[in-house]
Amino acid sequence: MSKKLNPSRHEVKTIAFIVSIAILPILFSCTTYGRFVKKFITHHTAQIGESEQLIFATSRDSSSSVVTIHAVERNNGVWQIVFPRFVGSVGEKGFAAIGEKREGDGKSPSGVFPLGIAFGYDPSVATKMPYRQATEDDFWVDDVNSEDYNKWVKGKPNAASWEKMRRDDDQYKHGVVIEYNTDPIVKGKGSAIFLHVWKDGGPTLGCVSMPEEMVLKILGWLDPAKKPLIIMGTESELRAMRPR
């Protein structure tokens, strides 16, 4: 009877590495996009859940207001890039750490958030997302002492401070609500976080902004049936999120 041969520990590791490399093309299309995006998708499947549309707005410096944006979609189990990556803006003071966003801090929240209703100045827009027109009578309350804190209300609010949803510029001409601090609403944790049109490429007070052309492309692509999410923050902060 011949002696049974057992593979060495080195051989086992080598085989595992080869198998993992072989699987990657199955999970991701050949179209190139950020290494961070691929690794996040691979290691945070629980946070992504059943979502088939992801927008990444990331940077490598928590104090930077400039972000790189990727949009990817899962088709038949394969993640594919939707648009070439492009540049956007976030809070003038960059990103708050996960769970550390506060009202008025000039930072954008970090984490994984659903995308909610689309909005804009026009009566309708080309999108599958639920849509609400912003009029002169629409406001978003940011007064932490108001019962309507972090809510869109009709009619001038009984509150100390609010944002007009139909601004005097084009920043809210097209947008999508980022469902941050909306369910439940925690007073003081931050309000009115949107994806919207940028103003000359400058920073925001906490939202994610980008060229109008890209907002329109994203609106036309988003599909509520695919449970779209936005993943935002520094690469290091997001990488450190504990897989669940």
Backbone torsions as a table, in degrees:
resi	resn	phi	psi	omega
1	MET	NA	127.9	-177.0
2	SER	-75.0	154.9	-179.2
3	LYS	-71.9	131.8	179.3
4	LYS	-71.4	130.1	-178.2
5	LEU	-97.2	129.2	176.8
6	ASN	-107.4	130.7	179.4
7	PRO	-64.1	143.7	179.2
8	SER	-70.5	163.7	178.2
9	ARG	-59.4	-37.7	178.8
10	HIS	-63.0	-40.8	-179.5
11	GLU	-66.3	-39.2	179.7
12	VAL	-63.3	-43.9	179.5
13	LYS	-63.7	-39.0	-179.7
14	THR	-64.7	-43.4	178.9
15	ILE	-61.8	-43.6	179.9
16	ALA	-61.9	-40.3	179.8
17	PHE	-64.3	-43.8	-179.5
18	ILE	-63.0	-40.9	179.5
19	VAL	-64.1	-42.4	-179.1
20	SER	-64.9	-38.1	178.4
21	ILE	-66.4	-37.0	-179.9
22	ALA	-67.8	-31.4	-176.6
23	ILE	-76.8	-33.4	-174.7
24	LEU	-51.6	-44.7	179.1
25	PRO	-62.6	-23.0	177.9
26	ILE	-72.6	-35.6	-177.3
27	LEU	-83.0	-27.0	-175.5
28	PHE	-130.9	142.2	177.7
29	SER	-71.9	170.3	-178.5
30	CYS	-73.5	-15.1	179.7
31	THR	-63.5	132.6	-174.1
32	THR	-78.7	132.4	166.2
33	TYR	-149.2	176.4	-167.6
34	GLY	-52.4	139.2	176.0
35	ARG	-59.6	-38.7	178.9
36	PHE	-59.0	-43.5	-179.1
37	VAL	-58.5	-46.7	179.6
38	LYS	-60.1	-46.0	-177.2
39	LYS	-67.4	-38.4	179.5
40	PHE	-63.1	-46.5	179.9
41	ILE	-59.6	-41.7	-178.2
42	THR	-65.9	-40.0	-171.8
43	HIS	-99.7	-3.0	-177.8
44	HIS	-129.8	47.6	-178.1
45	THR	-64.1	-30.3	-179.3
46	ALA	-68.9	-41.7	178.2
47	GLN	-66.4	-35.1	-179.6
48	ILE	-74.7	-35.9	177.2
49	GLY	58.0	-130.2	-177.5
50	GLU	-90.8	3.7	-179.1
51	SER	-60.8	139.9	177.2
52	GLU	-119.2	4.8	176.3
53	GLN	-136.4	124.2	-178.6
54	LEU	-128.5	136.8	169.6
55	ILE	-114.6	125.7	175.5
56	PHE	-104.7	128.6	172.6
57	ALA	-125.3	99.3	-169.2
58	THR	-132.1	158.4	173.9
59	SER	-142.8	176.2	176.4
60	ARG	-109.9	-2.0	-177.7
61	ASP	-129.4	118.1	-174.7
62	SER	-65.5	-19.2	-179.4
63	SER	-93.5	-4.0	-178.2
64	SER	-83.7	141.2	176.2
65	SER	-94.2	-0.1	-178.8
66	VAL	-98.5	130.9	-179.7
67	VAL	-128.9	156.8	171.3
68	THR	-99.3	133.5	-176.2
69	ILE	-115.1	128.1	174.0
70	HIS	-119.4	142.8	172.9
71	ALA	-123.7	123.0	-177.5
72	VAL	-130.8	154.5	-178.9
73	GLU	-137.4	143.6	178.4
74	ARG	-97.9	120.9	176.9
75	ASN	-125.2	119.7	-178.7
76	ASN	53.5	39.5	176.3
77	GLY	83.5	-1.4	-177.6
78	VAL	-111.8	127.6	177.3
79	TRP	-83.6	130.3	-178.5
80	GLN	-130.6	146.1	177.1
81	ILE	-74.1	142.3	-177.6
82	VAL	-99.0	-46.2	177.7
83	PHE	-128.4	151.8	171.3
84	PRO	-57.9	144.3	-178.6
85	ARG	-58.6	151.0	-178.5
86	PHE	-147.6	173.2	-175.0
87	VAL	-99.1	141.9	175.0
88	GLY	-137.1	-175.7	-179.8
89	SER	-127.7	151.6	173.5
90	VAL	-128.9	-158.8	-175.7
91	GLY	-54.7	147.8	-178.0
92	GLU	-60.5	-22.1	176.7
93	LYS	-107.7	19.1	175.7
94	GLY	81.8	-142.5	-177.6
95	PHE	-104.7	139.2	166.1
96	ALA	-79.4	151.5	174.2
97	ALA	-64.1	159.1	-179.3
98	ILE	-55.7	125.2	178.9
99	GLY	83.4	-0.9	-174.2
100	GLU	-107.5	2.2	179.0
101	LYS	-62.7	135.3	177.6
102	ARG	-132.1	150.6	-180.0
103	GLU	-57.3	129.4	175.0
104	GLY	78.5	9.5	-177.0
105	ASP	-84.1	-4.2	179.0
106	GLY	73.4	14.8	-178.4
107	LYS	-115.6	155.0	173.5
108	SER	-92.2	146.2	177.9
109	PRO	-72.0	153.3	175.8
110	SER	-108.7	143.8	177.4
111	GLY	143.4	-164.2	-179.6
112	VAL	-117.2	120.2	-172.8
113	PHE	-132.8	142.1	173.8
114	PRO	-67.7	156.5	172.5
115	LEU	-100.9	132.0	-174.8
116	GLY	-102.4	-136.6	-174.7
117	ILE	-71.3	147.2	170.4
118	ALA	-85.7	155.3	179.6
119	PHE	-149.4	168.5	178.5
120	GLY	172.2	179.4	-176.7
121	TYR	-80.6	-25.3	-177.2
122	ASP	-79.5	155.8	178.0
123	PRO	-60.8	-30.2	178.7
124	SER	-153.1	166.9	179.0
125	VAL	-149.8	157.2	-179.6
126	ALA	-74.9	96.4	178.4
127	THR	-160.6	153.7	173.5
128	LYS	-89.7	-12.6	-179.2
129	MET	-70.7	150.8	172.1
130	PRO	-58.5	140.5	-170.7
131	TYR	-128.6	142.3	177.6
132	ARG	-133.9	128.3	178.0
133	GLN	-77.0	135.4	176.6
134	ALA	-92.6	121.6	-179.3
135	THR	-114.3	179.3	178.4
136	GLU	-65.3	-13.7	-176.3
137	ASP	-103.5	14.7	-178.0
138	ASP	-112.6	135.6	-175.8
139	PHE	-140.1	154.6	173.4
140	TRP	-120.3	121.6	-172.3
141	VAL	-83.8	128.3	176.4
142	ASP	-120.5	13.7	175.7
143	ASP	-78.4	114.1	-174.7
144	VAL	-65.6	-16.0	-179.8
145	ASN	-95.8	0.4	-178.8
146	SER	-88.8	146.7	175.6
147	GLU	-69.6	-14.9	178.8
148	ASP	-101.0	18.0	179.9
149	TYR	-52.6	132.0	-180.0
150	ASN	59.2	40.7	176.2
151	LYS	-131.7	148.9	171.9
152	TRP	-84.5	124.4	-178.6
153	VAL	-126.0	154.9	177.1
154	LYS	-100.8	129.2	-177.8
155	GLY	91.4	150.6	-176.9
156	LYS	-57.2	125.0	-173.8
157	PRO	-72.0	151.9	170.4
158	ASN	-88.8	72.9	-173.9
159	ALA	-150.1	162.6	-178.2
160	ALA	-77.4	-26.0	-178.3
161	SER	-153.8	151.3	-178.9
162	TRP	-163.6	169.9	173.9
163	GLU	-112.9	140.4	171.7
164	LYS	-79.1	130.0	179.9
165	MET	-79.3	-21.5	170.4
166	ARG	-108.4	93.8	-174.4
167	ARG	-76.9	174.6	176.6
168	ASP	-86.1	0.8	175.1
169	ASP	-125.5	-169.7	-174.9
170	ASP	-98.1	10.3	-173.9
171	GLN	-62.7	-34.6	178.9
172	TYR	-104.3	18.9	178.0
173	LYS	-59.3	-36.1	174.2
174	HIS	-142.6	137.9	179.3
175	GLY	-169.2	175.9	176.7
176	VAL	-139.8	138.0	176.4
177	VAL	-74.4	127.4	170.6
178	ILE	-88.9	121.3	-173.0
179	GLU	-78.5	64.9	174.8
180	TYR	-99.3	131.4	178.1
181	ASN	55.0	41.1	179.9
182	THR	-111.4	-20.3	-177.1
183	ASP	-154.0	91.4	1.4
184	PRO	-84.7	166.1	174.1
185	ILE	-88.9	124.8	177.4
186	VAL	-111.3	117.4	-176.4
187	LYS	-61.2	131.7	178.9
188	GLY	92.4	-8.6	-177.7
189	LYS	-84.2	-3.2	179.3
190	GLY	115.6	147.5	-175.3
191	SER	-145.0	165.9	173.8
192	ALA	54.0	57.0	178.0
193	ILE	-100.5	114.6	-175.1
194	PHE	-128.1	163.2	162.9
195	LEU	-101.5	122.2	-173.4
196	HIS	-151.6	179.2	-179.2
197	VAL	-71.7	136.3	-179.4
198	TRP	-83.4	166.1	177.9
199	LYS	-111.0	98.9	178.7
200	ASP	55.5	28.6	177.3
201	GLY	76.7	8.4	-177.5
202	GLY	-81.0	172.0	-178.5
203	PRO	-73.5	169.4	178.3
204	THR	-111.6	-173.1	174.1
205	LEU	-98.7	5.1	179.4
206	GLY	155.2	-14.0	179.7
207	CYS	-81.4	179.2	171.6
208	VAL	-110.3	123.4	-179.0
209	SER	-124.9	159.9	-174.7
210	MET	-162.4	170.5	178.5
211	PRO	-57.5	146.7	-179.0
212	GLU	-55.2	-40.3	179.6
213	GLU	-55.7	-40.9	-177.8
214	MET	-75.6	-34.4	175.6
215	VAL	-60.5	-43.7	180.0
216	LEU	-64.8	-39.7	177.7
217	LYS	-63.9	-41.1	179.6
218	ILE	-66.3	-42.8	177.9
219	LEU	-59.7	-41.2	179.6
220	GLY	-69.2	-23.1	-178.6
221	TRP	-89.3	-38.4	-173.6
222	LEU	-59.8	141.5	-179.2
223	ASP	-138.6	115.5	-177.8
224	PRO	-58.8	-25.9	178.6
225	ALA	-66.6	-20.1	-179.8
226	LYS	-98.1	9.3	172.9
227	LYS	49.6	61.7	-175.6
228	PRO	-65.3	143.6	178.7
229	LEU	-127.1	154.3	167.4
230	ILE	-116.5	133.4	-179.0
231	ILE	-114.7	114.9	-170.3
232	MET	-136.0	142.3	-179.2
233	GLY	145.7	-177.3	174.2
234	THR	-76.0	152.8	179.8
235	GLU	-58.6	-40.4	-177.9
236	SER	-67.0	-39.6	179.8
237	GLU	-66.1	-44.2	-179.2
238	LEU	-70.4	-37.3	178.9
239	ARG	-61.5	-33.0	-177.4
240	ALA	-80.5	-7.3	177.1
241	MET	-57.9	132.2	-178.2
242	ARG	-72.6	121.1	176.1
243	PRO	-57.7	138.0	-178.9
244	ARG	-118.1	NA	NA
